[in-house]
C-alpha cells in the first residue's frame, strides 16, 4: 500500500482556503482500524489521486463500511421485487411509501441496532427506536405505530436476563416518551444469539401522497441547515462497529453506542412537520449511521450537486471537537436539510420556537465535490458521487447448504403424551405469553389502536376511520438455517398469513436481513438462499419490498447467529369493523381447519422442545396454496362469517387451538386425527398455509361448498364450549390451567412474579 500517492499529501487548495495541516500519517494499521481492506484503500487512493487526510479517511470508512454501503448484499437486493401499483417509493430513500387511497400513504421501514444493544442494551435499543422513527418522519409522515423483533440467547445464559430487561426498558423508555404506540413484535430465544442479540425496530407513519419529502438536494447555492440536538462525541464509529464481528473486546466498544433523548426527538418531529408544512424544505435527511457524513453526501449525490460544509457553524455540546469527530459523530435527534430560497428566517423561527438548534452549516454547489472546512482550513475535499457510486461491491462466493433429510413421524419418539407436550410447549420460552414485554410499552397512546399486541397482527385506525392498517414482524430462523430458500419464503408467507388473519389485505413489506460474516461462503449461502426465497414469495403474493436494512457480521468469536431475515408486513383494512381476532367467541361454534395437513415435524418446535432435536428439513412452502387459502380466509372475515381466526405456525395445530382457547377463555372438544395419521404429527406438525376459523353453527356446509369450489382444503376438527380443551384419547386440560402456564413463565424468569 503506498504511503504517499502524490507529492501533495495533505489535500489541495479549494476556494483559496488554507490547506489542512499535517495529520497523522496514514499507515496500514490506521486504515485497518477504520475497517477498510487494503484493496479498498487502494481504490480510494486512485479516486482522489493522493493520500487522504485523517478526516477524509474517516469519511470514506463511514461511507464504505458494510452498514452504509451494502457492499456484500446489494447485488442480491436488486433481485427483490420492489414495484407495485400502490408503491410510491421503494428502496433507496429513508423509508418506503405505499398508497392506501384517499390521498394518504403509509410510510414504513425496519432497521437493526443489534451490536449497540448487546453492548449497552438500554441506550442501544432506545436509539434504535429513535433512529427508525426519524427515518419515517423525515419523509413527511407522522408516526402512528412501532413494532420490534427481538432475539436473545439461551435463557440459561448469564447475560440473557439482563439484556432482555435492558432492551425492553430501552424500547419502552424511548417509544413511550416519544408518544408512539408499540403494537406488535416478536421475542425469542436460542443459544446462537448468546453473543449477539438481535434488536430490529420498525416504524410506520402516515403522510399525504402529495406531501412526501425526499433526500435529493436541488438548486445551487441553497442553504444547508443543521437541525435538532447538539453534536457530541457519542456514537463515533458506530456504523463501523456495526460492520464487524464481536470478539472478546465487545464491552470496550461501549463508547460507540449513542445516547438518546426521546423528548428532544418529539420536539424535532413537530418542528420538522411544521417546517415542511410551511414550504421551507427542499430536501431532508436524518443524521443516522455515520451522522453528518452520510446525510450530507447522500443529499448532494442524489441531487447531482456538490456540498460545502463549515464545521465552525455546527452546534456542539463538547468543547474542542475536531472535524473528524464532528463528521463521524452519531449523536441522536439531528437532521440535515436544504432550505428553499428566502425561507431561512421563517424556518429558523419555527425551530427556535420548539427550543431546537438551527444553524446554516453549508450550501449546495455545482462542483460535485464534498468539501469540509474547519477553522479556516480544508479538512476534506472529495468527489461526492464517487463516495457512494464507487463504494466496493462484492459478489462474494457462496455455498448452498446441503439438504437436510425429511423427518418421518415414525422417526420421532417421546415418552410425553399429547397433553403433556402441549403444556410444555405453551410454557416454553419461545411460545409463552410475552405480556411481560408488551405491557411495558404504551400500545394505546394516540387512541387509534384497534388490536393490541398478543394477536396475529397489530391494527391501528387511519385517522378517524373506517380504514385501518395492520402490522406484523415475522421470520422462523430455524427454518432459514435448515433450508434458506424455504425459510425465506416462509418468513414472507407467515407475515402474509398474520395480516390476512385479522382481515387485512397485505400490501407491502420491509425487511431486516440479519446474518453472520458474509466473507464465509456458508454464511453467504444462507443470505443468498433467503433472499431468493423472499423474492419468490413476494412475487407470488404481490407483496413488494419497499424498504429495509441489512445487518451482517452478527458473530462473536466466530459463532454466527441463526440466519434471521425479519419481514415487517403491512396490510390495509378498508373497514376496521370487518376484522377478526383469535379468541374463541362463543360456545357451540364449529372449529374449521383450513389448509392441508401432512404432519411435518422437521425443524419444528415439538422436535426441539419435546424431543430436544434440532434437525430435519423445514416444511415446504406452497405459495399458490398460501395465496388461495389466505384469500379464502380473508373473504370469510370480510363477509362477516368468521368469528375467530388464527394462523397456524410455531407449535402446530394444537398450540394454535390452545392460544385461541386461552384468548377467549372458552374450551373446545376436538376430534381425533384422521385414520392412520400419527397423533404427534397431526397435533404438532408445522405444515404451512393453514388457519383455524370458527363460524356460527349452521354455516359449515355452505363454507365447505365454497372451499371445495376453490380447491381449498377444509375440515371440521371440533366445537367450542366448556372450560377445557378436550383432546381425544388423552386427558382434558383446563383452559385456566393453560393460561396460568402460558402467562407465568416469563414474569417468573424475569423475577417479576
WOJOJO-V844318 format. One record per backbone hydrogen bond with DSSP energy under -0.5 kcal/mol. CO is the residue of the C=O (numbers start at 0). NH is the residue of the N-H. If there is no record, write none. Layout:
co:CO nh:NH
co:CO nh:NH
//
This chain:
co:6 nh:8
co:7 nh:10
co:9 nh:19
co:13 nh:16
co:16 nh:13
co:17 nh:377
co:24 nh:26
co:26 nh:30
co:27 nh:31
co:28 nh:32
co:29 nh:33
co:30 nh:33
co:30 nh:35
co:31 nh:34
co:36 nh:39
co:36 nh:40
co:37 nh:41
co:38 nh:42
co:39 nh:43
co:40 nh:44
co:41 nh:45
co:42 nh:46
co:43 nh:47
co:44 nh:48
co:44 nh:49
co:52 nh:56
co:53 nh:57
co:54 nh:58
co:55 nh:59
co:56 nh:60
co:57 nh:61
co:58 nh:62
co:59 nh:63
co:60 nh:64
co:61 nh:64
co:64 nh:67
co:64 nh:68
co:65 nh:69
co:69 nh:72
co:69 nh:73
co:70 nh:393
co:72 nh:75
co:72 nh:76
co:73 nh:77
co:75 nh:78
co:76 nh:79
co:79 nh:81
co:80 nh:544
co:83 nh:86
co:85 nh:98
co:88 nh:96
co:89 nh:92
co:92 nh:91
co:95 nh:107
co:96 nh:87
co:96 nh:88
co:97 nh:105
co:100 nh:103
co:102 nh:208
co:103 nh:99
co:103 nh:100
co:104 nh:206
co:105 nh:97
co:106 nh:204
co:107 nh:95
co:108 nh:202
co:110 nh:200
co:112 nh:116
co:113 nh:117
co:114 nh:118
co:115 nh:119
co:119 nh:123
co:120 nh:124
co:121 nh:125
co:122 nh:126
co:123 nh:127
co:124 nh:128
co:125 nh:129
co:126 nh:130
co:127 nh:131
co:128 nh:132
co:129 nh:133
co:130 nh:134
co:131 nh:135
co:132 nh:136
co:133 nh:137
co:135 nh:138
co:135 nh:140
co:136 nh:139
co:138 nh:212
co:140 nh:142
co:141 nh:205
co:144 nh:203
co:145 nh:182
co:145 nh:183
co:146 nh:201
co:147 nh:185
co:148 nh:199
co:149 nh:187
co:150 nh:197
co:151 nh:189
co:153 nh:156
co:156 nh:159
co:156 nh:160
co:158 nh:162
co:159 nh:163
co:160 nh:164
co:161 nh:165
co:162 nh:166
co:163 nh:167
co:164 nh:168
co:165 nh:169
co:166 nh:170
co:167 nh:171
co:168 nh:172
co:169 nh:173
co:170 nh:174
co:171 nh:175
co:172 nh:176
co:173 nh:177
co:174 nh:178
co:174 nh:179
co:180 nh:145
co:180 nh:182
co:183 nh:147
co:185 nh:149
co:187 nh:151
co:189 nh:192
co:190 nh:193
co:192 nh:152
co:192 nh:195
co:197 nh:150
co:198 nh:112
co:199 nh:148
co:200 nh:110
co:201 nh:146
co:202 nh:108
co:203 nh:143
co:203 nh:144
co:204 nh:106
co:205 nh:141
co:206 nh:104
co:207 nh:210
co:213 nh:283
co:218 nh:221
co:221 nh:363
co:222 nh:224
co:222 nh:338
co:223 nh:360
co:223 nh:361
co:224 nh:336
co:225 nh:358
co:226 nh:334
co:227 nh:356
co:230 nh:316
co:230 nh:317
co:232 nh:235
co:233 nh:329
co:234 nh:237
co:236 nh:240
co:237 nh:241
co:239 nh:242
co:240 nh:243
co:245 nh:556
co:246 nh:249
co:248 nh:251
co:249 nh:252
co:250 nh:253
co:251 nh:254
co:252 nh:255
co:253 nh:256
co:254 nh:234
co:258 nh:331
co:260 nh:264
co:261 nh:265
co:262 nh:266
co:263 nh:267
co:264 nh:268
co:265 nh:269
co:266 nh:270
co:267 nh:271
co:268 nh:272
co:269 nh:273
co:270 nh:274
co:271 nh:275
co:272 nh:276
co:273 nh:277
co:274 nh:279
co:275 nh:278
co:279 nh:339
co:282 nh:337
co:284 nh:335
co:285 nh:287
co:287 nh:290
co:289 nh:292
co:289 nh:293
co:290 nh:294
co:291 nh:295
co:292 nh:296
co:293 nh:297
co:294 nh:298
co:295 nh:299
co:296 nh:300
co:297 nh:301
co:298 nh:216
co:298 nh:302
co:299 nh:304
co:300 nh:303
co:305 nh:364
co:306 nh:370
co:307 nh:362
co:308 nh:310
co:308 nh:372
co:309 nh:312
co:310 nh:313
co:314 nh:230
co:317 nh:320
co:321 nh:325
co:322 nh:326
co:323 nh:327
co:324 nh:328
co:325 nh:291
co:326 nh:292
co:327 nh:236
co:328 nh:291
co:332 nh:228
co:333 nh:286
co:334 nh:226
co:335 nh:284
co:336 nh:224
co:336 nh:338
co:337 nh:281
co:337 nh:282
co:339 nh:342
co:342 nh:346
co:343 nh:347
co:344 nh:348
co:345 nh:349
co:346 nh:350
co:347 nh:351
co:348 nh:352
co:349 nh:353
co:350 nh:355
co:351 nh:354
co:356 nh:227
co:358 nh:225
co:358 nh:360
co:360 nh:309
co:361 nh:223
co:362 nh:307
co:363 nh:220
co:364 nh:305
co:367 nh:383
co:367 nh:384
co:368 nh:306
co:368 nh:370
co:369 nh:381
co:370 nh:308
co:371 nh:378
co:371 nh:379
co:372 nh:310
co:373 nh:376
co:375 nh:17
co:376 nh:373
co:376 nh:378
co:379 nh:371
co:381 nh:369
co:381 nh:383
co:382 nh:386
co:383 nh:387
co:384 nh:387
co:384 nh:388
co:385 nh:389
co:387 nh:390
co:393 nh:395
co:404 nh:616
co:405 nh:407
co:406 nh:600
co:407 nh:410
co:408 nh:411
co:410 nh:412
co:416 nh:420
co:417 nh:421
co:418 nh:422
co:419 nh:423
co:420 nh:424
co:421 nh:425
co:422 nh:426
co:424 nh:427
co:427 nh:431
co:433 nh:436
co:433 nh:437
co:434 nh:438
co:436 nh:439
co:437 nh:440
co:440 nh:442
co:441 nh:181
co:443 nh:446
co:447 nh:460
co:450 nh:458
co:451 nh:454
co:457 nh:470
co:458 nh:449
co:458 nh:450
co:459 nh:468
co:460 nh:462
co:461 nh:464
co:465 nh:575
co:466 nh:461
co:467 nh:572
co:468 nh:459
co:469 nh:570
co:470 nh:457
co:471 nh:568
co:473 nh:566
co:474 nh:476
co:475 nh:478
co:475 nh:479
co:476 nh:480
co:477 nh:481
co:478 nh:482
co:482 nh:486
co:483 nh:487
co:484 nh:488
co:485 nh:489
co:486 nh:490
co:487 nh:491
co:488 nh:492
co:489 nh:493
co:490 nh:494
co:491 nh:495
co:492 nh:496
co:493 nh:497
co:494 nh:498
co:495 nh:499
co:496 nh:500
co:497 nh:501
co:498 nh:501
co:498 nh:503
co:499 nh:502
co:501 nh:579
co:503 nh:505
co:504 nh:571
co:507 nh:569
co:508 nh:545
co:508 nh:546
co:509 nh:567
co:510 nh:548
co:511 nh:513
co:511 nh:565
co:512 nh:514
co:512 nh:550
co:513 nh:563
co:514 nh:553
co:515 nh:517
co:515 nh:552
co:516 nh:519
co:518 nh:520
co:519 nh:522
co:519 nh:523
co:520 nh:398
co:520 nh:524
co:521 nh:525
co:522 nh:526
co:523 nh:527
co:524 nh:528
co:525 nh:529
co:526 nh:530
co:527 nh:531
co:528 nh:532
co:529 nh:533
co:530 nh:534
co:531 nh:535
co:532 nh:536
co:533 nh:537
co:534 nh:538
co:535 nh:539
co:536 nh:540
co:537 nh:542
co:538 nh:541
co:543 nh:508
co:543 nh:545
co:546 nh:510
co:548 nh:512
co:549 nh:551
co:550 nh:514
co:552 nh:554
co:553 nh:560
co:554 nh:245
co:555 nh:558
co:557 nh:559
co:558 nh:555
co:563 nh:513
co:563 nh:565
co:565 nh:511
co:565 nh:567
co:566 nh:473
co:566 nh:568
co:567 nh:509
co:568 nh:471
co:569 nh:506
co:569 nh:507
co:570 nh:469
co:571 nh:504
co:571 nh:573
co:572 nh:467
co:574 nh:577
co:576 nh:578
co:580 nh:644
co:585 nh:588
co:588 nh:719
co:589 nh:591
co:589 nh:694
co:590 nh:716
co:590 nh:717
co:591 nh:593
co:591 nh:692
co:592 nh:594
co:592 nh:714
co:593 nh:690
co:595 nh:597
co:598 nh:600
co:599 nh:685
co:600 nh:603
co:603 nh:607
co:604 nh:608
co:604 nh:609
co:605 nh:609
co:605 nh:610
co:606 nh:612
co:612 nh:614
co:614 nh:602
co:619 nh:621
co:619 nh:687
co:620 nh:622
co:621 nh:625
co:622 nh:626
co:623 nh:627
co:624 nh:628
co:625 nh:629
co:626 nh:630
co:627 nh:631
co:628 nh:632
co:629 nh:633
co:630 nh:634
co:631 nh:635
co:632 nh:636
co:633 nh:637
co:634 nh:638
co:635 nh:640
co:635 nh:641
co:636 nh:639
co:640 nh:695
co:643 nh:693
co:645 nh:691
co:646 nh:648
co:648 nh:651
co:650 nh:654
co:651 nh:655
co:652 nh:656
co:653 nh:657
co:654 nh:658
co:655 nh:659
co:656 nh:660
co:657 nh:661
co:658 nh:662
co:659 nh:583
co:659 nh:663
co:660 nh:664
co:660 nh:665
co:666 nh:720
co:667 nh:669
co:667 nh:725
co:668 nh:718
co:673 nh:676
co:677 nh:681
co:678 nh:682
co:679 nh:683
co:680 nh:684
co:682 nh:653
co:684 nh:652
co:689 nh:647
co:690 nh:593
co:691 nh:645
co:692 nh:591
co:693 nh:642
co:693 nh:643
co:694 nh:589
co:695 nh:698
co:698 nh:702
co:699 nh:703
co:700 nh:704
co:701 nh:705
co:702 nh:706
co:703 nh:707
co:704 nh:708
co:705 nh:709
co:706 nh:710
co:706 nh:711
co:707 nh:710
co:710 nh:712
co:712 nh:594
co:714 nh:592
co:714 nh:716
co:716 nh:670
co:717 nh:590
co:718 nh:668
co:719 nh:587
co:721 nh:666
co:722 nh:734
co:723 nh:667
co:723 nh:725
co:724 nh:726
co:724 nh:732
co:725 nh:669
co:725 nh:727
co:726 nh:729
co:732 nh:724
co:733 nh:737
co:734 nh:738
co:735 nh:739
co:736 nh:740
co:737 nh:741
co:738 nh:742
co:739 nh:743
co:740 nh:744
co:741 nh:432
co:742 nh:746
co:743 nh:747
co:744 nh:748
co:745 nh:749
co:746 nh:751
co:746 nh:752
co:747 nh:750
//
